[in-house]
Amino acid sequence: MKIKNFVLIILFFISYSIVPQAQSALPFLSVQQSPFLQGAGQTGVAIVSNDPLGFYYNPAILGFTAKSNHISFLFLPEKVEWIGLDNIKVNSYGSNLGYNFEKSIPLSIGIGFIHNSIKYDNYIDDSFNSFSIGASLNYPVSFSFGFSLKKFNSIFWVPPFGPLPQTYAEASGIAYDIGALLNFPVSELLFKNARYDFNNNLFVTPEFNYTLGYSVTNLGKEIYYTDPPQSDPIPRTARLGYLIILGFNLNFNNKIISFLDYTFVAEASDILIQRDNNGALSYKGPLGDINIGKNLIQLKYDNNTLIHKGHIFNLFETVKIAFGNFIGKGYEYNVKTSSLVFSTNGLFKLLSEPEDSSVLGFITNHIGLEYTTSNVFKDVPIETNYKAISIFYKNFDL
């Protein structure tokens, strides 16, 4: 067992050091923080949802989701064993707050916070804190813009060797993310009066939304641990994607519940770092090597970009099932993902009464709970499993 652990340590250090030299340092800054979106193909630049950490790949999402007044919080009840190893532990938690100023101006603003840490026994200790803000102008077509600031820290602990005492190497810095989002409520624009009536108090309406998202994450200076001339860039990454939602809303007794919808999301990402034959560092343009026709329309991958696809099914706002995959640069095999969410939103909507001032009425109108389980690198030895609990306080008014 000691030999096995020693080999794992050596392999981890080799892989961790090779990645920065070939591409960038601190790869953990590029990992999606939302467990649910991890399972939806590691997407997130164009997905609009009530996920408390769903804005990590695009802070502009905070502005759009703020159209519904809420405070939300997510935590992992147990640390994640990254790539299936019990001595590599990942932990994340975060929250966001959104408020809609629609009574005076068509503007909604959201703010968010995420903490992430990864520890490898007593040898590696990486972490970051991310602070984000997003705003959305809500006309029939919504335009959102967002910004994040991340303060990160990375420590390598070097064990004692012979007469040499234990020591460590440390790097820290600040990274920035920017993002934009366009949401087209097609059903509201083109099919506003479309409905099927069962009776005066019960009818069905279609839902059709199209969303475009773009972001550049991890803008910042190069970092080094001990020797400034050996500095490496952090993983500056461009992401571009779109989302299509098709579904039906059930309207009854002045309540609206999405009883069935399907979401398809496609995204392309590219690390905007390149080196010439002499090792000189430079950065690509805003889209990098992302080819809209090939990567996002034909959904073909190549050696320059990474293609993400996700499929999400939502039933009565109570059960949400997602699966997806990503493939391309750095992941030449088809990496499969999946996630499952159980939510109280649908049940509480059915039970809620707007004028109910009882404790039960307050809970059903304002409190929500979700339990999420997801898998990345599914069905292979390095499968990684997430579990998360989310708490919501929603529909409040100031």
TINU-150157 format. One line per field, with one value per residue (C-alpha): residue number from 1; residue in one letter; x, y, z; chain. Coordinates in steps of 0.5 Angstrom, whole numbers, plus 500, padded with zeros to 3 digits. Example, Ala and Ser with C-alpha at 12.3 -4.5 7.8 and 13.67 -1.06 7.14 Angstrom:
2
seq c(1|2)
type c(A|S)
c1 c(525|527)
c2 c(491|498)
c3 c(516|514)
mol c(A|A)
//
This chain:
398
seq c(1|2|3|4|5|6|7|8|9|10|11|12|13|14|15|16|17|18|19|20|21|22|23|24|25|26|27|28|29|30|31|32|33|34|35|36|37|38|39|40|41|42|43|44|45|46|47|48|49|50|51|52|53|54|55|56|57|58|59|60|61|62|63|64|65|66|67|68|69|70|71|72|73|74|75|76|77|78|79|80|81|82|83|84|85|86|87|88|89|90|91|92|93|94|95|96|97|98|99|100|101|102|103|104|105|106|107|108|109|110|111|112|113|114|115|116|117|118|119|120|121|122|123|124|125|126|127|128|129|130|131|132|133|134|135|136|137|138|139|140|141|142|143|144|145|146|147|148|149|150|151|152|153|154|155|156|157|158|159|160|161|162|163|164|165|166|167|168|169|170|171|172|173|174|175|176|177|178|179|180|181|182|183|184|185|186|187|188|189|190|191|192|193|194|195|196|197|198|199|200|201|202|203|204|205|206|207|208|209|210|211|212|213|214|215|216|217|218|219|220|221|222|223|224|225|226|227|228|229|230|231|232|233|234|235|236|237|238|239|240|241|242|243|244|245|246|247|248|249|250|251|252|253|254|255|256|257|258|259|260|261|262|263|264|265|266|267|268|269|270|271|272|273|274|275|276|277|278|279|280|281|282|283|284|285|286|287|288|289|290|291|292|293|294|295|296|297|298|299|300|301|302|303|304|305|306|307|308|309|310|311|312|313|314|315|316|317|318|319|320|321|322|323|324|325|326|327|328|329|330|331|332|333|334|335|336|337|338|339|340|341|342|343|344|345|346|347|348|349|350|351|352|353|354|355|356|357|358|359|360|361|362|363|364|365|366|367|368|369|370|371|372|373|374|375|376|377|378|379|380|381|382|383|384|385|386|387|388|389|390|391|392|393|394|395|396|397|398)
type c(M|K|I|K|N|F|V|L|I|I|L|F|F|I|S|Y|S|I|V|P|Q|A|Q|S|A|L|P|F|L|S|V|Q|Q|S|P|F|L|Q|G|A|G|Q|T|G|V|A|I|V|S|N|D|P|L|G|F|Y|Y|N|P|A|I|L|G|F|T|A|K|S|N|H|I|S|F|L|F|L|P|E|K|V|E|W|I|G|L|D|N|I|K|V|N|S|Y|G|S|N|L|G|Y|N|F|E|K|S|I|P|L|S|I|G|I|G|F|I|H|N|S|I|K|Y|D|N|Y|I|D|D|S|F|N|S|F|S|I|G|A|S|L|N|Y|P|V|S|F|S|F|G|F|S|L|K|K|F|N|S|I|F|W|V|P|P|F|G|P|L|P|Q|T|Y|A|E|A|S|G|I|A|Y|D|I|G|A|L|L|N|F|P|V|S|E|L|L|F|K|N|A|R|Y|D|F|N|N|N|L|F|V|T|P|E|F|N|Y|T|L|G|Y|S|V|T|N|L|G|K|E|I|Y|Y|T|D|P|P|Q|S|D|P|I|P|R|T|A|R|L|G|Y|L|I|I|L|G|F|N|L|N|F|N|N|K|I|I|S|F|L|D|Y|T|F|V|A|E|A|S|D|I|L|I|Q|R|D|N|N|G|A|L|S|Y|K|G|P|L|G|D|I|N|I|G|K|N|L|I|Q|L|K|Y|D|N|N|T|L|I|H|K|G|H|I|F|N|L|F|E|T|V|K|I|A|F|G|N|F|I|G|K|G|Y|E|Y|N|V|K|T|S|S|L|V|F|S|T|N|G|L|F|K|L|L|S|E|P|E|D|S|S|V|L|G|F|I|T|N|H|I|G|L|E|Y|T|T|S|N|V|F|K|D|V|P|I|E|T|N|Y|K|A|I|S|I|F|Y|K|N|F|D|L)
c1 c(500|506|509|502|501|508|507|501|505|510|505|501|507|509|502|501|508|508|501|504|510|505|499|498|499|493|489|484|482|478|474|467|464|457|456|450|453|459|454|451|458|462|458|456|457|450|446|441|439|437|444|447|454|452|455|462|464|460|458|453|449|448|444|439|438|437|430|427|429|433|438|441|447|450|455|458|456|463|469|470|475|478|479|477|483|481|488|486|480|476|471|467|461|458|452|449|443|439|434|430|428|423|418|422|427|428|434|436|443|446|452|456|461|465|470|474|480|484|489|493|495|500|504|499|494|491|485|481|476|471|467|462|457|452|447|441|437|431|427|423|431|435|442|447|454|458|465|469|475|479|484|488|494|498|503|507|510|516|518|524|530|536|539|534|528|521|520|515|514|508|505|499|495|489|485|479|473|468|462|456|449|444|437|431|425|422|415|414|416|413|408|405|398|399|395|391|385|383|378|378|383|387|391|398|403|409|416|422|428|435|441|448|454|461|466|474|476|482|485|492|499|504|506|512|513|521|524|521|524|521|514|508|501|494|489|486|480|475|468|463|456|448|442|436|430|423|418|411|408|402|398|393|389|394|400|405|409|414|411|416|422|428|435|440|447|453|459|467|472|480|486|488|496|501|508|513|518|523|518|516|509|504|496|491|485|478|476|482|481|474|471|463|461|465|465|458|454|457|459|466|472|479|486|485|479|474|467|462|455|449|442|437|430|426|420|415|421|422|426|432|436|442|448|453|460|466|472|478|484|487|481|482|477|469|469|462|458|451|447|441|437|431|428|422|420|415|412|412|409|403|402|403|397|399|395|397|400|402|408|407|405|411|415|412|412|419|424|427|431|435|440|444|449|453|459|465|469|463|465|472|477|478|470|469|463|459|454|451|445|442|438|434|430|426|420|422|420|424)
c2 c(500|505|503|505|511|513|512|516|522|522|521|527|531|530|531|537|540|538|541|548|548|545|550|553|553|552|548|548|555|552|547|548|549|547|540|540|543|539|533|537|536|541|547|553|559|560|556|560|557|558|554|558|556|556|563|561|560|567|572|575|570|573|579|574|570|576|577|573|575|570|569|562|558|551|547|540|535|531|533|530|525|528|523|517|518|519|523|528|532|538|542|548|552|559|563|569|574|577|583|585|593|592|597|603|600|594|592|586|585|579|578|572|568|562|559|552|549|542|539|533|530|534|536|541|546|550|555|561|566|569|575|576|581|581|586|585|590|586|588|583|581|581|583|581|583|580|581|577|578|571|571|565|561|555|552|546|543|539|534|533|529|527|533|538|540|541|547|550|554|559|563|567|573|575|573|577|574|578|575|577|573|575|571|571|569|566|564|570|574|570|565|570|568|561|556|550|551|545|549|557|555|550|551|550|555|553|555|556|560|561|564|566|566|568|569|570|567|567|574|575|576|570|567|563|559|560|563|569|567|560|564|561|563|562|558|564|561|563|560|561|557|557|554|552|550|547|546|547|551|549|555|553|557|563|559|557|551|548|541|539|542|540|544|543|546|546|550|551|553|554|556|562|561|559|558|559|554|558|557|565|566|570|570|569|573|574|567|563|558|557|556|557|553|547|547|550|548|542|540|537|537|538|539|546|547|543|541|541|538|537|535|537|534|538|535|539|543|537|532|534|530|531|528|530|530|533|532|535|538|535|530|526|520|522|524|522|526|526|529|528|534|533|540|542|548|544|541|548|551|546|547|555|560|567|570|564|568|561|558|553|559|562|556|554|561|563|557|552|546|542|535|534|528|528|524|526|522|517|509|510|509|516|517|523|524|530|531|538|541|548|552|558|564|567|571|576|584|590)
c3 c(500|502|495|491|495|493|486|486|489|484|478|481|482|475|471|475|473|466|465|467|462|456|457|464|471|476|472|478|476|470|473|473|480|480|481|477|471|472|470|464|460|464|461|464|459|456|462|466|472|479|481|486|483|476|474|475|467|466|471|467|468|475|472|468|474|478|475|480|487|491|496|495|498|496|500|499|505|504|500|493|492|485|480|485|489|497|498|493|497|493|497|494|497|495|495|490|491|486|486|480|480|475|479|477|471|467|471|475|479|482|486|488|492|491|495|492|495|493|498|496|503|506|499|495|498|493|494|491|493|487|488|482|480|474|471|466|462|461|455|451|449|455|455|461|463|468|472|477|481|484|489|489|493|491|496|494|501|500|505|509|505|509|512|508|513|510|506|501|495|494|489|489|485|482|476|473|469|464|461|456|455|450|452|446|449|443|445|449|442|437|441|446|445|444|449|450|455|459|463|465|471|467|461|457|454|450|452|447|449|446|449|447|452|452|457|458|465|468|466|470|470|470|477|479|486|487|480|477|470|470|471|468|465|469|464|461|457|452|452|447|447|446|449|447|451|449|454|456|462|466|468|474|479|477|478|473|473|468|468|462|459|455|454|449|451|446|448|445|450|448|453|450|451|446|445|439|438|443|448|448|451|447|448|442|441|444|441|440|435|436|430|430|424|426|433|435|429|426|433|431|435|434|437|438|442|447|445|451|450|455|455|461|462|468|470|474|477|482|478|474|470|466|462|457|455|453|448|444|446|452|452|446|449|450|457|460|465|469|474|478|482|487|488|493|488|484|490|494|488|488|496|496|497|495|501|506|512|516|517|512|507|508|507|501|498|500|502|497|498|493|493|487|485|479|476|472|468|468|467|468|473|475|476|480|484|487|492|494|498|496|500|497|500|494|492|497|496|499)
mol c(A|A|A|A|A|A|A|A|A|A|A|A|A|A|A|A|A|A|A|A|A|A|A|A|A|A|A|A|A|A|A|A|A|A|A|A|A|A|A|A|A|A|A|A|A|A|A|A|A|A|A|A|A|A|A|A|A|A|A|A|A|A|A|A|A|A|A|A|A|A|A|A|A|A|A|A|A|A|A|A|A|A|A|A|A|A|A|A|A|A|A|A|A|A|A|A|A|A|A|A|A|A|A|A|A|A|A|A|A|A|A|A|A|A|A|A|A|A|A|A|A|A|A|A|A|A|A|A|A|A|A|A|A|A|A|A|A|A|A|A|A|A|A|A|A|A|A|A|A|A|A|A|A|A|A|A|A|A|A|A|A|A|A|A|A|A|A|A|A|A|A|A|A|A|A|A|A|A|A|A|A|A|A|A|A|A|A|A|A|A|A|A|A|A|A|A|A|A|A|A|A|A|A|A|A|A|A|A|A|A|A|A|A|A|A|A|A|A|A|A|A|A|A|A|A|A|A|A|A|A|A|A|A|A|A|A|A|A|A|A|A|A|A|A|A|A|A|A|A|A|A|A|A|A|A|A|A|A|A|A|A|A|A|A|A|A|A|A|A|A|A|A|A|A|A|A|A|A|A|A|A|A|A|A|A|A|A|A|A|A|A|A|A|A|A|A|A|A|A|A|A|A|A|A|A|A|A|A|A|A|A|A|A|A|A|A|A|A|A|A|A|A|A|A|A|A|A|A|A|A|A|A|A|A|A|A|A|A|A|A|A|A|A|A|A|A|A|A|A|A|A|A|A|A|A|A|A|A|A|A|A|A|A|A|A|A|A|A|A|A|A|A|A|A|A|A|A|A|A|A|A|A|A|A|A|A|A|A|A|A|A|A|A|A|A|A|A|A)
//
